């Protein structure tokens, strides 16, 4: 965990020089937002949303302060959202305050975009934040160009989980419950330094009353009710490219695989990270930065970006590679027509229909691909991709 140890939770200086912190008033109350960089015309901003027990610093600083992410953040403004009352030093809410539901938290995002003059975003969320961004994208597809969803759970909480949460509340074990949500059992038992650091953050830095309200809101979430598209049938699903990310020892593996089975396989890639636990952006920032760069290149941005250090090392060592290929393109006002890439299967390229006059070119990557097991049962239908790294 050398990357984590080098990136102290709240003390690292951001790579983007200009940083603006605001409390933004929305239809469901005030929310703390940190804007890094300057929005660039019609180019989307990267908008992040954290998980329970975290805020944007503890959730995303290790990734966004990682050296290889600087190449990406030079091209995009970054908008970090802290859920109400979860920022550092947050005061307790007044008696009688009703915390926003997950759906209401999603409906606060349009007000944030309006405040900073943002037209579209590439969302990056973890856990509860991934759920919120997914709900936002389902309700406002025109505002979302792409989603990176880490540890997303598209389902409502089951009654067993609800009971466990209530028992945790009765025994005043909120920090333990949050830790078990963020990290897998193996990680909890083996990586004592990492777990201790986050436990101390939850206990000492988070407002416990506010945290409990956020946890209850997440545990009361509705099922997203998304379905894999079927020709000739109208279903609820995400319309944008999606990169699903999960560590191979994360407690969210089953939920992420379930989400993958419900999304459009021609727009979705599942990235399973080896030797990785519940927070890939903390324990494996190099791999996630590389995957994210290829994701945005596939959307037509950063076409001439150089190789990352990780990719160079793989190329030099002669490790096996497989290209992520596709034929998608999109025309952006004020930026001309950019060629775009999308995911493909192994060495097979795919042509995408239904996007009008979009033409896309492929981009080679250095990430190995294997067929997604979620699609194996239906050999006649398109397969989404499982990326192992």
C-alpha positions as YAML, in Angstrom:
chain: A
units: angstrom
residues:
- id: 1
  name: UNK
  ca: [0.00, 0.00, 0.00]
- id: 2
  name: UNK
  ca: [2.87, 2.37, -0.72]
- id: 3
  name: UNK
  ca: [0.65, 4.60, -2.84]
- id: 4
  name: UNK
  ca: [-1.80, 4.94, 0.04]
- id: 5
  name: UNK
  ca: [0.90, 5.64, 2.59]
- id: 6
  name: UNK
  ca: [2.31, 8.37, 0.36]
- id: 7
  name: UNK
  ca: [-1.11, 10.00, -0.01]
- id: 8
  name: UNK
  ca: [-2.21, 11.16, 3.44]
- id: 9
  name: UNK
  ca: [-5.97, 11.32, 3.50]
- id: 10
  name: UNK
  ca: [-6.69, 15.00, 3.74]
- id: 11
  name: UNK
  ca: [-3.28, 16.60, 3.52]
- id: 12
  name: UNK
  ca: [-2.13, 16.07, -0.04]
- id: 13
  name: UNK
  ca: [-2.10, 19.17, -2.20]
- id: 14
  name: UNK
  ca: [-4.23, 18.88, -5.34]
- id: 15
  name: UNK
  ca: [-2.43, 18.67, -8.67]
- id: 16
  name: UNK
  ca: [-4.80, 21.24, -10.17]
- id: 17
  name: UNK
  ca: [-3.70, 24.70, -9.08]
- id: 18
  name: UNK
  ca: [-7.07, 26.45, -9.11]
- id: 19
  name: UNK
  ca: [-9.44, 25.09, -6.45]
- id: 20
  name: UNK
  ca: [-12.73, 26.65, -5.42]
- id: 21
  name: UNK
  ca: [-14.83, 25.39, -2.51]
- id: 22
  name: UNK
  ca: [-18.49, 26.38, -2.26]
- id: 23
  name: UNK
  ca: [-21.65, 25.49, -0.38]
- id: 24
  name: UNK
  ca: [-24.17, 25.20, -3.21]
- id: 25
  name: UNK
  ca: [-27.88, 25.64, -2.52]
- id: 26
  name: UNK
  ca: [-30.02, 23.08, -4.35]
- id: 27
  name: UNK
  ca: [-33.65, 21.97, -4.42]
- id: 28
  name: UNK
  ca: [-32.97, 19.64, -1.47]
- id: 29
  name: UNK
  ca: [-30.62, 21.76, 0.61]
- id: 30
  name: UNK
  ca: [-26.98, 22.82, 0.68]
- id: 31
  name: UNK
  ca: [-24.08, 20.67, -0.46]
- id: 32
  name: UNK
  ca: [-20.31, 21.25, -0.29]
- id: 33
  name: UNK
  ca: [-18.63, 21.24, -3.70]
- id: 34
  name: UNK
  ca: [-14.95, 21.60, -4.56]
- id: 35
  name: UNK
  ca: [-14.19, 22.70, -8.13]
- id: 36
  name: UNK
  ca: [-10.69, 22.11, -9.45]
- id: 37
  name: UNK
  ca: [-9.63, 23.71, -12.71]
- id: 38
  name: UNK
  ca: [-11.65, 25.72, -15.20]
- id: 39
  name: UNK
  ca: [-14.49, 24.24, -17.27]
- id: 40
  name: UNK
  ca: [-13.56, 24.05, -20.95]
- id: 41
  name: UNK
  ca: [-16.38, 24.97, -23.32]
- id: 42
  name: UNK
  ca: [-18.47, 21.94, -24.23]
- id: 43
  name: UNK
  ca: [-16.01, 19.47, -22.74]
- id: 44
  name: UNK
  ca: [-17.50, 17.57, -19.78]
- id: 45
  name: UNK
  ca: [-16.17, 17.94, -16.25]
- id: 46
  name: UNK
  ca: [-15.24, 14.94, -14.14]
- id: 47
  name: UNK
  ca: [-17.70, 14.83, -11.24]
- id: 48
  name: UNK
  ca: [-16.94, 12.58, -8.26]
- id: 49
  name: UNK
  ca: [-19.24, 11.31, -5.52]
- id: 50
  name: UNK
  ca: [-17.92, 9.39, -2.50]
- id: 51
  name: UNK
  ca: [-19.16, 6.43, -0.46]
- id: 52
  name: UNK
  ca: [-20.51, 6.33, 3.10]
- id: 53
  name: UNK
  ca: [-17.86, 6.91, 5.77]
- id: 54
  name: UNK
  ca: [-15.80, 8.98, 3.35]
- id: 55
  name: UNK
  ca: [-15.72, 12.40, 1.75]
- id: 56
  name: UNK
  ca: [-14.13, 13.50, -1.50]
- id: 57
  name: UNK
  ca: [-10.69, 13.82, 0.09]
- id: 58
  name: UNK
  ca: [-10.52, 10.42, 1.76]
- id: 59
  name: UNK
  ca: [-12.21, 8.71, -1.17]
- id: 60
  name: UNK
  ca: [-10.49, 10.28, -4.17]
- id: 61
  name: UNK
  ca: [-7.34, 12.17, -3.11]
- id: 62
  name: UNK
  ca: [-5.11, 9.07, -3.44]
- id: 63
  name: UNK
  ca: [-6.24, 8.71, -7.07]
- id: 64
  name: UNK
  ca: [-6.39, 12.34, -8.19]
- id: 65
  name: UNK
  ca: [-3.07, 13.15, -6.55]
- id: 66
  name: UNK
  ca: [-1.42, 10.19, -8.25]
- id: 67
  name: UNK
  ca: [1.13, 11.23, -10.85]
- id: 68
  name: UNK
  ca: [-0.49, 9.56, -13.87]
- id: 69
  name: UNK
  ca: [-3.85, 11.26, -13.21]
- id: 70
  name: UNK
  ca: [-2.25, 14.66, -13.85]
- id: 71
  name: UNK
  ca: [-2.23, 13.93, -17.57]
- id: 72
  name: UNK
  ca: [-6.01, 13.49, -17.42]
- id: 73
  name: UNK
  ca: [-6.87, 16.38, -15.12]
- id: 74
  name: UNK
  ca: [-4.99, 18.74, -17.46]
- id: 75
  name: UNK
  ca: [-7.78, 18.13, -19.96]
- id: 76
  name: UNK
  ca: [-10.81, 18.32, -17.66]
- id: 77
  name: UNK
  ca: [-12.16, 20.37, -14.81]
- id: 78
  name: UNK
  ca: [-12.85, 18.20, -11.74]
- id: 79
  name: UNK
  ca: [-15.92, 18.72, -9.54]
- id: 80
  name: UNK
  ca: [-15.88, 16.91, -6.18]
- id: 81
  name: UNK
  ca: [-19.21, 16.62, -4.36]
- id: 82
  name: UNK
  ca: [-19.44, 15.93, -0.64]
- id: 83
  name: UNK
  ca: [-22.79, 14.54, 0.47]
- id: 84
  name: UNK
  ca: [-24.58, 16.88, 2.93]
- id: 85
  name: UNK
  ca: [-22.78, 16.97, 6.28]
- id: 86
  name: UNK
  ca: [-19.94, 14.65, 5.24]
- id: 87
  name: UNK
  ca: [-17.21, 17.23, 4.58]
- id: 88
  name: UNK
  ca: [-14.37, 17.85, 7.01]
- id: 89
  name: UNK
  ca: [-15.49, 19.87, 10.03]
- id: 90
  name: UNK
  ca: [-19.19, 19.64, 9.16]
- id: 91
  name: UNK
  ca: [-21.51, 20.86, 11.95]
- id: 92
  name: UNK
  ca: [-24.43, 18.71, 13.09]
- id: 93
  name: UNK
  ca: [-27.77, 19.31, 11.43]
- id: 94
  name: UNK
  ca: [-30.50, 21.00, 13.39]
- id: 95
  name: UNK
  ca: [-33.00, 18.90, 15.31]
- id: 96
  name: UNK
  ca: [-35.76, 17.72, 13.01]
- id: 97
  name: UNK
  ca: [-33.62, 17.87, 9.87]
- id: 98
  name: UNK
  ca: [-34.67, 15.23, 7.35]
- id: 99
  name: UNK
  ca: [-31.71, 13.89, 5.38]
- id: 100
  name: UNK
  ca: [-32.22, 13.68, 1.60]
- id: 101
  name: UNK
  ca: [-33.02, 10.29, 0.11]
- id: 102
  name: UNK
  ca: [-30.71, 8.78, -2.51]
- id: 103
  name: UNK
  ca: [-33.09, 9.99, -5.22]
- id: 104
  name: UNK
  ca: [-33.07, 13.51, -3.76]
- id: 105
  name: UNK
  ca: [-29.27, 13.52, -3.55]
- id: 106
  name: UNK
  ca: [-29.22, 12.70, -7.26]
- id: 107
  name: UNK
  ca: [-31.64, 15.56, -7.94]
- id: 108
  name: UNK
  ca: [-29.24, 18.00, -6.27]
- id: 109
  name: UNK
  ca: [-26.66, 17.48, -9.03]
- id: 110
  name: UNK
  ca: [-28.36, 19.60, -11.75]
- id: 111
  name: UNK
  ca: [-28.17, 22.59, -9.39]
- id: 112
  name: UNK
  ca: [-24.46, 21.94, -8.91]
- id: 113
  name: UNK
  ca: [-23.85, 21.84, -12.65]
- id: 114
  name: UNK
  ca: [-25.81, 25.06, -13.12]
- id: 115
  name: UNK
  ca: [-23.83, 26.80, -10.37]
- id: 116
  name: UNK
  ca: [-20.52, 26.11, -12.11]
- id: 117
  name: UNK
  ca: [-21.75, 26.43, -15.69]
- id: 118
  name: UNK
  ca: [-21.27, 22.75, -16.51]
- id: 119
  name: UNK
  ca: [-23.33, 21.21, -19.31]
- id: 120
  name: UNK
  ca: [-22.25, 17.57, -19.09]
- id: 121
  name: UNK
  ca: [-20.14, 15.35, -16.86]
- id: 122
  name: UNK
  ca: [-18.16, 12.15, -16.74]
- id: 123
  name: UNK
  ca: [-19.22, 10.75, -13.38]
- id: 124
  name: UNK
  ca: [-16.97, 8.78, -11.05]
- id: 125
  name: UNK
  ca: [-18.65, 7.36, -7.96]
- id: 126
  name: UNK
  ca: [-17.95, 4.78, -5.28]
- id: 127
  name: UNK
  ca: [-20.59, 2.76, -3.41]
- id: 128
  name: UNK
  ca: [-23.33, 5.17, -2.36]
- id: 129
  name: UNK
  ca: [-21.85, 7.78, -4.70]
- id: 130
  name: UNK
  ca: [-21.97, 5.32, -7.60]
- id: 131
  name: UNK
  ca: [-25.65, 4.67, -6.87]
- id: 132
  name: UNK
  ca: [-26.39, 8.42, -6.77]
- id: 133
  name: UNK
  ca: [-24.63, 9.06, -10.08]
- id: 134
  name: UNK
  ca: [-26.42, 6.12, -11.71]
- id: 135
  name: UNK
  ca: [-29.78, 7.47, -10.57]
- id: 136
  name: UNK
  ca: [-28.79, 10.92, -11.89]
- id: 137
  name: UNK
  ca: [-27.80, 9.44, -15.27]
- id: 138
  name: UNK
  ca: [-31.10, 7.55, -15.52]
- id: 139
  name: UNK
  ca: [-33.06, 10.76, -14.87]
- id: 140
  name: UNK
  ca: [-30.83, 13.15, -16.85]
- id: 141
  name: UNK
  ca: [-29.16, 11.13, -19.61]
- id: 142
  name: UNK
  ca: [-28.44, 14.29, -21.61]
- id: 143
  name: UNK
  ca: [-26.13, 15.55, -18.86]
- id: 144
  name: UNK
  ca: [-23.96, 12.43, -18.56]
- id: 145
  name: UNK
  ca: [-21.38, 11.42, -21.18]
- id: 146
  name: UNK
  ca: [-19.89, 8.52, -19.25]
- id: 147
  name: UNK
  ca: [-19.81, 6.81, -15.85]
- id: 148
  name: UNK
  ca: [-17.08, 5.09, -13.85]
- id: 149
  name: UNK
  ca: [-18.89, 3.16, -11.13]
- id: 150
  name: UNK
  ca: [-16.81, 1.60, -8.35]
- id: 151
  name: UNK
  ca: [-18.53, -0.94, -6.07]
- id: 152
  name: UNK
  ca: [-21.99, 0.00, -7.34]
- id: 153
  name: UNK
  ca: [-25.00, -1.88, -5.97]
- id: 154
  name: UNK
  ca: [-28.12, -1.41, -8.14]
- id: 155
  name: UNK
  ca: [-30.41, -3.25, -5.73]
- id: 156
  name: UNK
  ca: [-32.37, -2.12, -2.71]
- id: 157
  name: UNK
  ca: [-31.09, -3.36, 0.63]
- id: 158
  name: UNK
  ca: [-32.40, -6.80, 1.60]
- id: 159
  name: UNK
  ca: [-34.13, -7.36, 4.93]
- id: 160
  name: UNK
  ca: [-31.12, -9.29, 6.30]
- id: 161
  name: UNK
  ca: [-28.88, -6.32, 5.54]
- id: 162
  name: UNK
  ca: [-31.46, -4.01, 7.08]
- id: 163
  name: UNK
  ca: [-31.52, -6.10, 10.27]
- id: 164
  name: UNK
  ca: [-27.73, -6.13, 10.45]
- id: 165
  name: UNK
  ca: [-27.70, -2.36, 10.10]
- id: 166
  name: UNK
  ca: [-30.22, -1.94, 12.90]
- id: 167
  name: UNK
  ca: [-28.23, -4.23, 15.19]
- id: 168
  name: UNK
  ca: [-25.09, -2.26, 14.39]
- id: 169
  name: UNK
  ca: [-26.90, 0.92, 15.35]
- id: 170
  name: UNK
  ca: [-28.13, -0.58, 18.62]
- id: 171
  name: UNK
  ca: [-24.61, -1.65, 19.60]
- id: 172
  name: UNK
  ca: [-23.11, 1.73, 18.64]
- id: 173
  name: UNK
  ca: [-20.87, -0.02, 16.11]
- id: 174
  name: UNK
  ca: [-21.33, 2.45, 13.25]
- id: 175
  name: UNK
  ca: [-17.58, 2.61, 12.45]
- id: 176
  name: UNK
  ca: [-17.39, -1.20, 12.30]
- id: 177
  name: UNK
  ca: [-20.40, -1.37, 10.00]
- id: 178
  name: UNK
  ca: [-18.91, 1.23, 7.67]
- id: 179
  name: UNK
  ca: [-15.54, -0.55, 7.63]
- id: 180
  name: UNK
  ca: [-17.23, -3.85, 6.71]
- id: 181
  name: UNK
  ca: [-19.03, -2.03, 3.89]
- id: 182
  name: UNK
  ca: [-15.85, -0.46, 2.53]
- id: 183
  name: UNK
  ca: [-13.45, -3.41, 2.88]
- id: 184
  name: UNK
  ca: [-13.55, -7.18, 2.49]
- id: 185
  name: UNK
  ca: [-12.87, -9.62, 5.35]
- id: 186
  name: UNK
  ca: [-9.46, -10.57, 3.98]
- id: 187
  name: UNK
  ca: [-8.42, -6.93, 3.75]
- id: 188
  name: UNK
  ca: [-9.68, -6.18, 7.26]
- id: 189
  name: UNK
  ca: [-7.64, -9.05, 8.72]
- id: 190
  name: UNK
  ca: [-4.46, -8.52, 6.71]
- id: 191
  name: UNK
  ca: [-4.04, -4.79, 6.01]
- id: 192
  name: UNK
  ca: [-4.09, -3.41, 9.53]
- id: 193
  name: UNK
  ca: [-2.49, -0.04, 8.69]
- id: 194
  name: UNK
  ca: [-5.03, 0.79, 6.00]
- id: 195
  name: UNK
  ca: [-7.99, -0.26, 8.12]
- id: 196
  name: UNK
  ca: [-6.67, 1.62, 11.17]
- id: 197
  name: UNK
  ca: [-6.23, 4.79, 9.13]
- id: 198
  name: UNK
  ca: [-9.78, 4.72, 7.79]
- id: 199
  name: UNK
  ca: [-11.28, 3.67, 11.11]
- id: 200
  name: UNK
  ca: [-9.60, 6.63, 12.82]
- id: 201
  name: UNK
  ca: [-10.86, 8.94, 10.08]
- id: 202
  name: UNK
  ca: [-14.43, 7.68, 10.53]
- id: 203
  name: UNK
  ca: [-14.27, 8.05, 14.33]
- id: 204
  name: UNK
  ca: [-12.30, 11.28, 14.65]
- id: 205
  name: UNK
  ca: [-12.97, 13.29, 11.48]
- id: 206
  name: UNK
  ca: [-16.53, 12.42, 10.51]
- id: 207
  name: UNK
  ca: [-19.54, 13.97, 12.24]
- id: 208
  name: UNK
  ca: [-21.08, 10.79, 13.64]
- id: 209
  name: UNK
  ca: [-24.66, 12.09, 13.67]
- id: 210
  name: UNK
  ca: [-24.41, 13.25, 10.06]
- id: 211
  name: UNK
  ca: [-22.74, 10.01, 9.02]
- id: 212
  name: UNK
  ca: [-25.53, 7.98, 10.57]
- id: 213
  name: UNK
  ca: [-28.09, 9.97, 8.56]
- id: 214
  name: UNK
  ca: [-26.18, 9.35, 5.31]
- id: 215
  name: UNK
  ca: [-25.86, 5.63, 6.09]
- id: 216
  name: UNK
  ca: [-29.58, 5.38, 6.80]
- id: 217
  name: UNK
  ca: [-30.35, 7.15, 3.53]
- id: 218
  name: UNK
  ca: [-28.19, 4.69, 1.59]
- id: 219
  name: UNK
  ca: [-29.67, 1.70, 3.38]
- id: 220
  name: UNK
  ca: [-33.15, 2.96, 2.43]
- id: 221
  name: UNK
  ca: [-32.35, 3.16, -1.29]
- id: 222
  name: UNK
  ca: [-34.75, 1.89, -3.92]
- id: 223
  name: UNK
  ca: [-33.89, -0.70, -6.53]
- id: 224
  name: UNK
  ca: [-32.61, 1.09, -9.64]
- id: 225
  name: UNK
  ca: [-34.85, -1.20, -11.73]
- id: 226
  name: UNK
  ca: [-32.45, -1.25, -14.66]
- id: 227
  name: UNK
  ca: [-32.67, -4.02, -17.25]
- id: 228
  name: UNK
  ca: [-30.45, -5.29, -20.04]
- id: 229
  name: UNK
  ca: [-31.80, -3.95, -23.36]
- id: 230
  name: UNK
  ca: [-33.77, -6.33, -25.56]
- id: 231
  name: UNK
  ca: [-34.46, -5.47, -29.23]
- id: 232
  name: UNK
  ca: [-37.96, -4.13, -29.65]
- id: 233
  name: UNK
  ca: [-38.57, -3.68, -25.92]
- id: 234
  name: UNK
  ca: [-38.36, -0.40, -24.01]
- id: 235
  name: UNK
  ca: [-36.39, -0.88, -20.79]
- id: 236
  name: UNK
  ca: [-34.76, 1.37, -18.19]
- id: 237
  name: UNK
  ca: [-30.99, 1.34, -18.65]
- id: 238
  name: UNK
  ca: [-28.00, 3.65, -18.85]
- id: 239
  name: UNK
  ca: [-27.52, 5.36, -22.21]
- id: 240
  name: UNK
  ca: [-23.86, 6.29, -21.80]
- id: 241
  name: UNK
  ca: [-20.60, 4.29, -21.81]
- id: 242
  name: UNK
  ca: [-20.02, 2.68, -18.40]
- id: 243
  name: UNK
  ca: [-16.87, 1.34, -16.74]
- id: 244
  name: UNK
  ca: [-17.71, -0.86, -13.75]
- id: 245
  name: UNK
  ca: [-14.79, -1.30, -11.32]
- id: 246
  name: UNK
  ca: [-14.38, -3.70, -8.41]
- id: 247
  name: UNK
  ca: [-11.47, -5.29, -6.54]
- id: 248
  name: UNK
  ca: [-11.36, -9.08, -6.58]
- id: 249
  name: UNK
  ca: [-11.62, -9.22, -2.77]
- id: 250
  name: UNK
  ca: [-14.15, -6.41, -2.43]
- id: 251
  name: UNK
  ca: [-17.41, -7.08, -0.54]
- id: 252
  name: UNK
  ca: [-19.18, -5.55, -3.55]
- id: 253
  name: UNK
  ca: [-18.11, -8.12, -6.16]
- id: 254
  name: UNK
  ca: [-21.49, -9.86, -6.42]
- id: 255
  name: UNK
  ca: [-23.38, -6.56, -6.57]
- id: 256
  name: UNK
  ca: [-21.15, -5.21, -9.35]
- id: 257
  name: UNK
  ca: [-21.49, -8.41, -11.39]
- id: 258
  name: UNK
  ca: [-25.27, -8.17, -10.90]
- id: 259
  name: UNK
  ca: [-25.21, -4.58, -12.17]
- id: 260
  name: UNK
  ca: [-23.14, -5.62, -15.17]
- id: 261
  name: UNK
  ca: [-25.73, -8.25, -16.10]
- id: 262
  name: UNK
  ca: [-28.40, -5.52, -16.24]
- id: 263
  name: UNK
  ca: [-26.59, -3.01, -18.47]
- id: 264
  name: UNK
  ca: [-26.20, -2.69, -22.23]
- id: 265
  name: UNK
  ca: [-23.28, -5.01, -23.09]
- id: 266
  name: UNK
  ca: [-22.27, -2.84, -26.06]
- id: 267
  name: UNK
  ca: [-21.68, 0.14, -23.76]
- id: 268
  name: UNK
  ca: [-20.36, -1.53, -20.61]
- id: 269
  name: UNK
  ca: [-16.99, -2.83, -19.44]
- id: 270
  name: UNK
  ca: [-16.42, -4.65, -16.16]
- id: 271
  name: UNK
  ca: [-12.94, -4.14, -14.69]
- id: 272
  name: UNK
  ca: [-11.98, -6.66, -12.01]
- id: 273
  name: UNK
  ca: [-8.74, -5.64, -10.32]
- id: 274
  name: UNK
  ca: [-6.51, -8.44, -9.04]
- id: 275
  name: UNK
  ca: [-4.91, -8.19, -5.60]
- id: 276
  name: UNK
  ca: [-7.29, -5.39, -4.78]
- id: 277
  name: UNK
  ca: [-9.81, -4.85, -2.00]
- id: 278
  name: UNK
  ca: [-12.66, -2.46, -1.43]
- id: 279
  name: UNK
  ca: [-11.07, 0.82, -2.52]
- id: 280
  name: UNK
  ca: [-9.31, 0.36, -5.90]
- id: 281
  name: UNK
  ca: [-8.71, 4.10, -6.18]
- id: 282
  name: UNK
  ca: [-6.65, 3.92, -2.98]
- id: 283
  name: UNK
  ca: [-4.82, 0.59, -3.30]
- id: 284
  name: UNK
  ca: [-4.37, 0.49, -7.11]
- id: 285
  name: UNK
  ca: [-4.35, 4.10, -8.37]
- id: 286
  name: UNK
  ca: [-1.97, 3.31, -11.25]
- id: 287
  name: UNK
  ca: [-4.24, 0.66, -12.75]
- id: 288
  name: UNK
  ca: [-7.37, 2.73, -12.26]
- id: 289
  name: UNK
  ca: [-5.76, 5.85, -13.75]
- id: 290
  name: UNK
  ca: [-4.74, 3.82, -16.80]
- id: 291
  name: UNK
  ca: [-8.20, 2.31, -17.22]
- id: 292
  name: UNK
  ca: [-9.82, 5.72, -16.81]
- id: 293
  name: UNK
  ca: [-7.55, 7.24, -19.42]
- id: 294
  name: UNK
  ca: [-8.54, 4.59, -21.97]
- id: 295
  name: UNK
  ca: [-12.17, 5.10, -21.02]
- id: 296
  name: UNK
  ca: [-12.11, 8.83, -21.81]
- id: 297
  name: UNK
  ca: [-10.03, 8.18, -24.94]
- id: 298
  name: UNK
  ca: [-12.77, 5.81, -26.01]
- id: 299
  name: UNK
  ca: [-15.17, 8.72, -25.72]
- id: 300
  name: UNK
  ca: [-13.04, 10.77, -28.12]
- id: 301
  name: UNK
  ca: [-11.04, 12.83, -25.65]
- id: 302
  name: UNK
  ca: [-7.26, 12.99, -25.19]
- id: 303
  name: UNK
  ca: [-6.54, 11.21, -28.53]
- id: 304
  name: UNK
  ca: [-2.83, 12.02, -28.47]
- id: 305
  name: UNK
  ca: [-2.18, 11.32, -24.79]
- id: 306
  name: UNK
  ca: [1.08, 9.54, -24.08]
- id: 307
  name: UNK
  ca: [1.39, 6.11, -22.54]
- id: 308
  name: UNK
  ca: [1.23, 5.87, -18.77]
- id: 309
  name: UNK
  ca: [4.19, 4.57, -16.81]
- id: 310
  name: UNK
  ca: [2.25, 1.37, -16.14]
- id: 311
  name: UNK
  ca: [1.59, 0.79, -19.83]
- id: 312
  name: UNK
  ca: [5.21, 1.54, -20.74]
- id: 313
  name: UNK
  ca: [6.45, -0.98, -18.22]
- id: 314
  name: UNK
  ca: [4.08, -3.62, -19.59]
- id: 315
  name: UNK
  ca: [5.17, -2.88, -23.15]
- id: 316
  name: UNK
  ca: [8.85, -3.07, -22.23]
- id: 317
  name: UNK
  ca: [8.40, -6.38, -20.47]
- id: 318
  name: UNK
  ca: [6.60, -7.88, -23.44]
- id: 319
  name: UNK
  ca: [3.48, -8.75, -21.48]
- id: 320
  name: UNK
  ca: [0.46, -9.93, -23.45]
- id: 321
  name: UNK
  ca: [-1.92, -7.30, -24.68]
- id: 322
  name: UNK
  ca: [-5.34, -7.17, -26.18]
- id: 323
  name: UNK
  ca: [-6.95, -4.15, -27.74]
- id: 324
  name: UNK
  ca: [-10.24, -2.65, -26.70]
- id: 325
  name: UNK
  ca: [-11.82, -1.94, -30.03]
- id: 326
  name: UNK
  ca: [-14.98, -0.47, -31.38]
- id: 327
  name: UNK
  ca: [-16.44, 1.82, -33.96]
- id: 328
  name: UNK
  ca: [-18.20, 4.70, -32.21]
- id: 329
  name: UNK
  ca: [-18.02, 8.40, -32.85]
- id: 330
  name: UNK
  ca: [-19.71, 11.53, -31.78]
- id: 331
  name: UNK
  ca: [-19.85, 15.11, -32.93]
- id: 332
  name: UNK
  ca: [-19.35, 17.85, -30.30]
- id: 333
  name: UNK
  ca: [-20.41, 21.45, -30.82]
- id: 334
  name: UNK
  ca: [-17.48, 23.81, -30.85]
- id: 335
  name: UNK
  ca: [-14.91, 21.03, -30.83]
- id: 336
  name: UNK
  ca: [-15.40, 19.55, -34.27]
- id: 337
  name: UNK
  ca: [-15.81, 15.85, -34.84]
- id: 338
  name: UNK
  ca: [-13.70, 13.60, -32.67]
- id: 339
  name: UNK
  ca: [-13.10, 9.95, -33.34]
- id: 340
  name: UNK
  ca: [-14.06, 7.72, -30.45]
- id: 341
  name: UNK
  ca: [-13.29, 4.23, -29.28]
- id: 342
  name: UNK
  ca: [-15.34, 1.82, -27.25]
- id: 343
  name: UNK
  ca: [-14.88, -1.59, -25.76]
- id: 344
  name: UNK
  ca: [-14.67, -4.74, -27.83]
- id: 345
  name: UNK
  ca: [-14.16, -8.45, -27.15]
- id: 346
  name: UNK
  ca: [-10.63, -9.82, -27.25]
- id: 347
  name: UNK
  ca: [-9.28, -9.15, -30.73]
- id: 348
  name: UNK
  ca: [-12.78, -8.82, -32.17]
- id: 349
  name: UNK
  ca: [-13.97, -5.34, -33.19]
- id: 350
  name: UNK
  ca: [-17.60, -4.34, -32.93]
- id: 351
  name: UNK
  ca: [-19.61, -1.88, -34.95]
- id: 352
  name: UNK
  ca: [-22.27, 0.05, -33.04]
- id: 353
  name: UNK
  ca: [-25.56, 1.10, -34.55]
- id: 354
  name: UNK
  ca: [-28.23, 3.54, -33.46]
- id: 355
  name: UNK
  ca: [-25.91, 6.51, -32.97]
- id: 356
  name: UNK
  ca: [-26.83, 8.30, -36.19]
- id: 357
  name: UNK
  ca: [-23.79, 9.66, -37.97]
- id: 358
  name: UNK
  ca: [-21.27, 8.74, -35.27]
- id: 359
  name: UNK
  ca: [-18.09, 7.19, -36.60]
- id: 360
  name: UNK
  ca: [-15.57, 5.75, -34.19]
- id: 361
  name: UNK
  ca: [-12.01, 4.63, -34.43]
- id: 362
  name: UNK
  ca: [-10.35, 2.16, -32.11]
- id: 363
  name: UNK
  ca: [-7.68, 2.77, -29.53]
- id: 364
  name: UNK
  ca: [-5.22, 0.07, -28.52]
- id: 365
  name: UNK
  ca: [-4.87, -0.57, -24.84]
- id: 366
  name: UNK
  ca: [-2.71, -2.70, -22.63]
- id: 367
  name: UNK
  ca: [-5.37, -4.40, -20.56]
- id: 368
  name: UNK
  ca: [-6.24, -8.07, -20.93]
- id: 369
  name: UNK
  ca: [-9.82, -9.02, -21.74]
- id: 370
  name: UNK
  ca: [-11.87, -12.13, -21.08]
- id: 371
  name: UNK
  ca: [-15.52, -12.80, -21.98]
- id: 372
  name: UNK
  ca: [-17.95, -11.75, -19.29]
- id: 373
  name: UNK
  ca: [-19.43, -14.78, -17.54]
- id: 374
  name: UNK
  ca: [-22.69, -12.91, -16.97]
- id: 375
  name: UNK
  ca: [-23.41, -13.20, -20.68]
- id: 376
  name: UNK
  ca: [-22.44, -16.82, -21.18]
- id: 377
  name: UNK
  ca: [-25.97, -18.09, -20.64]
- id: 378
  name: UNK
  ca: [-27.24, -16.21, -23.69]
- id: 379
  name: UNK
  ca: [-24.87, -17.00, -26.51]
- id: 380
  name: UNK
  ca: [-27.05, -15.23, -29.06]
- id: 381
  name: UNK
  ca: [-26.90, -11.86, -27.32]
- id: 382
  name: UNK
  ca: [-23.97, -9.40, -27.37]
- id: 383
  name: UNK
  ca: [-21.42, -9.81, -24.61]
- id: 384
  name: UNK
  ca: [-20.09, -7.04, -22.42]
- id: 385
  name: UNK
  ca: [-16.43, -7.19, -21.50]
- id: 386
  name: UNK
  ca: [-14.66, -8.27, -18.36]
- id: 387
  name: UNK
  ca: [-11.26, -6.63, -18.03]
- id: 388
  name: UNK
  ca: [-8.74, -8.22, -15.70]
- id: 389
  name: UNK
  ca: [-5.64, -6.35, -14.60]
...
